[in-house]
Structure formats: C-alpha cells, structure tokens
Amino acid sequence: MKPATMAAQLGSPLLLLLVWVVAGVVSLFGGMINAEVGCLIPESGGQYAYFRQMYNNFFAYLFGWACFIVINTASISGIAFVFADYLQYFIKLPRFSQSVEHSIPFVIPFIGKFYLLENVGVKAIATLIIIVLTWINIKSLKAGGAVQVFFSILKVAALIFLIGAIFFSGSGTLLNLRQDSSTFDHSLWKIIPAFIAATTGALAAYDGWNNLGFVSGEIKNPQKNIPRGLILGLITCIIIYALTNEAYLYMLPVDTMKNSSLVASDALYKVMGVAGGGFVALMVVLSTAGATNGNLFTSSRVIYAMGEERIFFAFTGKVSSKYNTPASALLLQCVWAVILVFIGSFDMLMDMFVFISWIFYAFAAYGIFILRKKMPDAHRPYKLKGYPYLPIIFIFFSMLYVVITLYNDINNYMVGKSPIINSVFGLALTAMGIPLYWYFKKKPVSNEVILQD
C-alpha cells in the first residue's frame, strides 16, 4: 500500500531506495538495542517491562496505554485494511457514493474530520478478519503461533517469487530505477520533509522488531533467540524490501507507481497478465492476514501485563482457565481495533502508529544508557556493538523524524491536503491515559475476578 504514496511524496527512484535502506538500518540499530535490553530483562511485556526498569511505573504505564490506544491497535487495524483492500481484486465490496460518505463527518476540534461511512465495505471485511484472528488466538496459543509461522514462510516465498518473476521477465527497463518524476523538485528544503514523510511508510513496513520482546517470557532460550531473531529478521527484511521496491520500479516508472492503488498486482500484471495480478493479490491477502495475526498475538501481552499489575482494567490480567490464553486482553484489543477501523483510513492509522512508536523508541534507546549505569555488573548475554554511537544515532534520527513529521502533518492539514492531523490525534489519544493512571492507582484492589469461559 505504501510504495505508491512514497513515490508521490519523493518522485525519485534513487531516493526511494535510499529511504528503504536508511529506515532499515535505523530499525536494525533499534533491534540491536532491543536485543541487549531484552536479554537483560527477559520478561513478557517487552518495552513495557523495560521502561519500568529504565524509568518508573508511570512511564511504563504510559507506554502500555499508548500500545493499547494507538501503537498496536492502529497497526492491527491498518494492516487489516490492506487485507480488505486487496480482497477487492476478487470481490467487489460495497461502497457509498462520495456525497453519502462525507455527509456526516465526525469532527474533533484542532484534530480534524473523520468520515465513518467512508469505504464501508473494506471496513466491514477488515473488522471480520480482526474478529476471526482474535478468536483463533483466544482458542489456542499454539494455533496462533502455527498460523504465524505458516504466513511468515508464505509471504517471504511470495516476495521472492515476485522479485524473480519481474526481474527475469525482461519486460521492464533499468532506466526506471534512476529516472525521476517529471514533477520532482530538487530543492533541498523540499526533499528533506518529503524524505521524512516517505520514511513513515518504510518504518511501518519494518516495524515489529520490538514485538519479540512482548513475548520474551514465552521464548525458549531468550538470551540466544532474541538477538538472533531480531538481527537476522531485520537484515532479511532490508534485503527483501529493497529488492521488492526495485522490482516495482523496474516495471512501473515512478510517475505510474504513484498513481497505482495496487502496486504489487499492477507490477506483476505486466509480466503474467491477469493470473499474475491475481496471484500477487492473493499473496498480499494471505500475508496481511499473517501480519494482523502476529500483531494480535504479541500486542495483547502488554495489556495482559498491565491488567495483572492492576494499573489497567483488572479483568485483562486474567488467563482463561479453559484456553490458558489472555482472552480478556485479546477481546478488549479486538474491540478498540474495530473502532479504529471505522474512524480511520489506512494512511491515517499507519502514520499515527509509526509517529507515536518512534517517540517511545527514542526513550527506549536512551534507556540503554540508564541501564548501563544502573546495572553495570549485570550479566549481558548479548552486548550492543557500537555503544554509545549507535544509540546516539538512533535517538537523533528518532527526534528528527518526530519533529519533521509533526510539522508535515500540521502543514498538510492547514493547506487542506489532509482532513486529520494524524500525529496530533495520536498524541491526544496517548495523553488520555494520564488521568486514567491516577484512577487505577487510587482504585482499591477488589477480590479476584474470575474469568468466565
């Protein structure tokens, strides 16, 4: 979904490739930082548990709340949008006319307008996949994990097939890989904000490297498998994503790519016709189902950890006696993810979750300095190479990304390019958790809540 938007933002094939490489390398730095911390604190809850050790209970809670209200649920909803959108390659989904879609906007002052009736067919299917996968994860931990392994293998195989089929077809041209758009602006002051805006798409694609920490307490031999999973996984993603982007460009000039609604299908259609486009659409549907499942599986553990510690709704900290899964946490996550589907769009959800994520990623990177000082003699099965330079680079990039994204969002809203200030909406949702923290802190602990199966 994002390559078309990124092509429109940048207008340069070389800058597009650079975005994927830079975002991948910075994400790799984040993964390496996370690997040291994850091996030092191998607890379920990931960064929630890390922030408690780095800072304090309040900051850990605020991150956990942000995960629930924005980061994880918006990611789940956004990926479910892609699933539903590519399903339209096979099934025409119903949609109201534009006049009806925009007839009853839901307005939040200083944030923007939300159109709940927009793209209603896609939203209905996105809702359905979230509900079905939540049910699978409630029923069985093993089933959720098995679904994830299956989809992971399938989507890597599909991308490798797509790359090979396109490049070996000889149907494209290498000139596309370096020829700029006819509207490309060479001004540095235009390129920098455009580069950062396009980086959001790449960071969204790489995101997930922090999710492994959410289930570290359930991973065998975490000291070995956490760094191996993070580093090898991210290196694989960098190579595959960069090659996939180049394959799209090989078939579609940047001016064509930026106007494509289904880039992957359009690219392979030129090689294999209708069958090729349909194959890719099917692979995207399966891939995004797997990505939605992966986020559901890991993200609910943060809600569960907060509920267990009584700084969130107590029922979310209970494990189902029948299925031995965090069923209540999964259900609450499902409900809010569905609400986000209906108030959002793919771009709004993805931009919002990436923006809020990288604020906390910056704090997580700074936290490695705190832990080195607090726990200088602690055994570190994996120790970050390049300390302190890699965390400093990571923090600088995060701050630059957050500031320029905020500027871009406000500017786009002011000039009418966007109906919503995505980053400000994410900040507002996150800030809502502050009064709730004091409510949960002051609330007396009641008798144990028995989860009804």
N, C-alpha and C positions, 0 to 999 in steps of 0.2 A: 504493500500500500504506500510506503513512504518514498521509494525512488522517484516517483512522478513529482511529488511535492518538492523533494530535494532538488530535482533537475530544474524545476521552475524557480526555486529560490536562488540557485547558483548560476545556472546557464553555462557551466564549463565542465566538460568531462574530466579534465585533469584535477580540478578542484573537488569534483565528486569523489574521485578515487582517493584523494588526499583526506577528505572527510572520513571515509571508511577506515583508512589506516590510522589516522590520528585518534579517532574515537575508540578504535580497537586497542591501540597501545595504551591509552589512558585507562581504559577499562581493565586492561591487563595489569597495570600498576595497582589499580584498586583491588583486583583479585589477589595479587601478591600480598598487599597489606592485610586483606581479609584473611588470607591463609595463615599468616603469623598469629593474628588475634584469635582465629577460630581454633587453632591447635593449642593455644594457651588457655582458652576458655571454651572447651568442647561441650557446650550446653545447648539444648534445643531453645529456639527463640532468636538465634543469630545475633544481629546487631542490637536487638533489644537487650539481650544478656550482656553484650559487650559494653553498651552505653552505661549500664548500671555500674559496671566496674570502672569505666573511664571517668564518668561524671557523677551522676546521682540518680536516685529513683525517679525524680520528676522528669529529667531529660529522657530517661529510658521510656517512661510512660508516654511522653510527647511523641517519641519516635513510633512507639507501638500504636498510638492513636492515629498518627499520620499514615501508617501502613494500612490500618483498617479503613480510614475515611477517604484516603486518596491513593497512596502508592500502589498497594496490592490490588485493591478492588478496581481502580481505574485501569490498571494493566489487564486484569481479567476481562473487564468489560470491553476494552479497546480491541483485544485480540479476538474476542467473540464476535465483534463487529466484522473483522476481516473474514472469519469463518462464514458468516451470513452473507457478506457481500460477494464472495467468490462462489457461493452456492447458487447465486443468480445466474451463473454461466449455464446451469442445468435447469433451474426452476425460476420462472418469473414470479417475483414476490410482489404483493400488492403495495401500492403507494398512493397517497392522496395527491391531488393537484397542489402546485406550489402555493396557490392562494389559500387553500384549506390548511396546508402545513404551517403557514405563517400567520394564520388568522387569530390564534390565541397565544401570544407569547407570554412566557413566564419571566418577569423582569426582576432582577436583583440590582438595586442601586449601586453604582460605581463598579459593577462587575459585568453586567451585560444582559442579553436576552437569550432565553432558552426556548426552543421550539419542540415541545413534547410530541407533537403529531408528525414530526419530520421523519421520513424514511421508516414508517411504522412496520412494514413487512420485515425489513432487515432487523429491526429492533426486536421483533417477536421471535425470530429464529435465534438471535444472539441470546435472548433470555432462555430459550429452550435448551440450548447447549450448556449454559451455565448450570441450569437446574439438573439436567441429566448427569453431568460430570460430578456435581456435588453429591448426588445420590450414590454414585459409584464409590466415591471416596469415603462416604459415611458407612457404606456396607462393608468395605474391606480395605485395610491398609495395603495388603499385598496386591489387590486388584488395581488400586490406584497406581502403585509402583510399576506393575506389569504393563498397564496402559501407557505409562510414561516411557518405558524402555522401548516398547513397540513403536510409538510415534517418533521417538528420537531417531531410531535407526531408519525409519521410513523417510523422514524429511531430509536427513543427510544424503541418503541414496537418491532422493528426488532432485536435490540441488546439484549433485554431481552429474546426474543424467542430463539435467537441463544445461549445465555448463558445457559438457562434452558434445551434446547434440547440436548446440548452437555454433560452437567454435569449429567443429569438424564438418559442419554443413557447407561452409564456404559461401553461404548466402548473404552474409553481411559484409561490412567493409571496415578495415582498421582505421580509416580516416575518421570515422565517428568517435574514436577513442580520444581524439585530440582537437576536433573541430568545435569551437564554441558556438553558442546560440547567437542568432542574428541580433538579439537584444541584450547581449552580455555587456555589462558596464565594468570597465577596467579600473574605475576609481577605487582606491584603497578603502575609502570611507563607506563605500557601498559593499565591497567584498567582505569586510570583517563582520558586520552584522548578518549578512547573508550566509557566511560560513558557519557562524554560531547557530543560526536558525536551522540550517541543514543538519548540523551536528545532532540536533534533537532526535531526528529520525534514526541516525546511526546508533546513538546511545540507547534509544528504545530497543533496537534490534539486539544489541549486546547485553542489555540489562537482564539480570537473572543471576549474575555471578555472585551476588550477595545472598541469594536464596538458599544456597547449600548450607550456610550457617544456621538457617532456621531449623534444620532437621539434623544438626551435627550430633545431637544426643542419641539419634537413632541410626547413626552410620557406624559400621564395623571399622575398627582401626582408624579413627578420625585423624590421628596425627599424620598418617600416611596418605589417606584417601582424600582429605580435604584439599591440601595443596595440589595434589596430582589432578584431582577433578577440576579445580579452578583454573590452573595454568594450562593444562592440555586442552581443556574445553574452550578456553578463550582463544588460544592460538589457532585451534581448528576453525573457530567461528571467523576470525580475522581473514584467514585464507579463503574460506568458502564464500563469505560475504563480498569480499573484494572481487573475487573471480565472477561471482554472480552478477554484480554491478557492471563489470566489464562485458559480460555476455549480453546483458540487456542493451548496452550502448553499441555493441558490435552490430546488433540487428536494428536498433532504433536510434536515429540521431537524437541529440538532446532536445531539439525542438519538438520532435514527435513524442519522446518519452514523457515530457512534462504535461502533455495533454492526454495521456493514456490513463484510463481508470483501472485496468487490469494489466499491469506491465508484463508480468511473467507470462500470462496467456498470450498477449499480443506478440511478444518476442518469439515464442515457440510456434505460434501460428504460422509465421513466415517460413518456418522450416518444415513443419509436418502438417500444416493445414488445420482443419477443424479438429482432427484427432489430437494433434499436438497441444492446441489451446485447451481442449477438454482435459487432457492428461494433467497439464500443469494446474488447472483449476481444481481438479480432484486432489492433487498432491497438496495444494495450499489449504484446502478444506481439512484434510487429514492432519496436516502439520499444525494448523492453528488450533485444532481440537486438542492435539497433544500439548501445545504451549499453554492453552487455557487450563488443561488438567494439571500441568506442572505447577502453575501459579496457585491454583486452588489447593493442591496438596501441601505445598510448603507454607503458604501465607497464613493459613488457618492456625499454624503453630504459634504465631505471635499473639493472636487473640486468646488462644488457649493459655499461654504462659501468663498473660496479664490477668485473665479471669482466675487462674489458680492462685495468684498472689493477692487477689481481692482489690486490685486497682482498676478493675473493669467489672462488667456485669458478672456476678459470681457463677451463673449457670454456664458461662462459656469456658470455665476452667474445669469442667467435669468431662470425664471419659465415659462414653456409652458402655454400660455393663453388658450389652448384647453384642456390640461390634468391636469394642475396645478401640474406638477412634474418637477424636474430638468432635463429635457430631454437632453439638450446640454451636461451637465456634464456626464450623463449616456452614451451618444453616444461617447464622447471622451474617456471615460474609456473603453468602448467596443473595440474601435479601437486599443488602446495600449495593452489591454489584449490579443487580437487576434495576434498581432505582437509577444508578448512574447510566445504565444503558439508555433509559428513556429520557434523561435530561441532557445527555451528551451526544457527541459525534465522535468518530474515530480520532480525528486530529485533535480535538479538544481534550479527550481523555488521555491520549498518549503524551501530548505536550505537557499536560498538567502533572502527570505522574512522574515524568522524567525530571521536570523542574524541581519538585519537592524532594525527589530521591537524591538529587545531587547536592542539595543543601545539607542533608544528613550524611552523605558520603564524605563531604568536606570535613565535617565534625568527626567522622569515623577515622579519617586519615590523621587528623590532628591527635586523636586519641591514642595512636601508637606511641607518640612521644610521652604521653601521660603514663601509659602502662610501662614503658621502658624505665621511667623514673620511679613509679610506684612499686614495681615488681622487678627490680634489676637482676635478682639472682634466681628468678623463676626459670624452670626448665622450658626451653622453647624448641620443640621437635622440628619446627620449621622457622628459620630466622630470615627476615627480609634482606635480600641482597640490594645494595644501593642505598641503604639507610644512611643519612637522613634525606638524601637528594630526591629519591622517588616520591616520598610523601609530600615534600615541598612542591614539586612539580604538579602533583595531583591536586593539592589544595589550591594552588594558583589557577590551574585550569578550571576547577570547580567554581571558584569565586568569579572568574571572568565569564564563564558560561551563565551563571545565575544573574549577574548584573546586566549583561547584554540581552539575555532572554527577557528579563523584566522590561527593559527599555523597548525591545521589539514588540512585545505584546501590547504595551500601553500605546505605543505609536500606531500599531495596526488598528487598534480599537478607535483611536482618535480620528484616523483618516477613513474609517468605515470599511477597512479590509476584513475585520473580524467582528462578529457580534458579541464576543465574550473576551474578557481579559483572562486568559487561561491561568497564568501564573498567580494572579491576584486571587482568583477563585480558589486555587489550591491552598494559598496562604490563609484565606478566610476559613476554609474547612478545617485546616490544621489548628488554627487559633481557637476554634470552638472547643477543642479538647481541654483547654486550660482550666475553665471553671469546673468541668467535669472531674478533673483530677482532684480538686479540693472536695468535691461532693463525695467521691469514692473514698478519699482519705478519712473523711469525718463520719462516713456511714458505718454504724456498728456492724460487726460481723455476726450474721444470723446463723441459725442452725444449718447444718449441711443440706444443700439442695440435692435431692435425688433426681437424677435424670430419668425421665420416663421414656421407655423404649417404645 
